[in-house]
Amino acid sequence: MDWDHVIQWPAWVTRDARQAAGQRLRALARDLTPLGPDIASHAELAAIREGTRIARGTLQLGATLGMSYDAPLSDDRVIEACLAVRREERTSPLEFKPLMREAMRGLLPGDFLRRTRKTGGAAQSVRGLAEHGAELVELCRGSALSELGVIDMDTLREQAFPKDRWMNVRDIDTTLNCAMFAPGTESGGPRGGLPGGTSAGPEGDQDTKERKSDESAAA
């Protein structure tokens, strides 16, 4: 796991939820093997898997709406061709996607090939979060994340949504994705709690404290 991204928890994930997830990750880590013989190879293959996973999910989502979706850069032959190029020729800290630029030379406008970065949707995302924050809070409040004590709603309200243009907002996208796909029991979502039989949040914390106290007394 040291070869992958460092795990960073959103501030609104409760202590018990972090502990439960940590226990599960440690259990899974016992059987993990690297995807490649070194960190660079492992990172490349992990990035390919992550990208194709997202592409597959987008394709499946589009199909439910009658929309087609193609990801030609995820084609097996394209990936094999890219990996066949020496690493120092397909990526560089001084150039923006050099392999893509050379492959598209003569097919795309020169101005496009000379770009040094790509345009993202951060500005639109921040505006959307600011304008629809109250609706998104309600979405999370009515989800299994809140019912099971995975997230603390007060912290979510305070830290997840921008209050001025310079506020750094992160992690909320993943939380909203989980809330969308894990509706609360009122919407037919899951019942139960975190692994171990307790819910997270203040109640779960108290259960944990009482259990540890009983175990200490028995010892």
Disulfide bonds with the S-S distance in Angstrom:
none
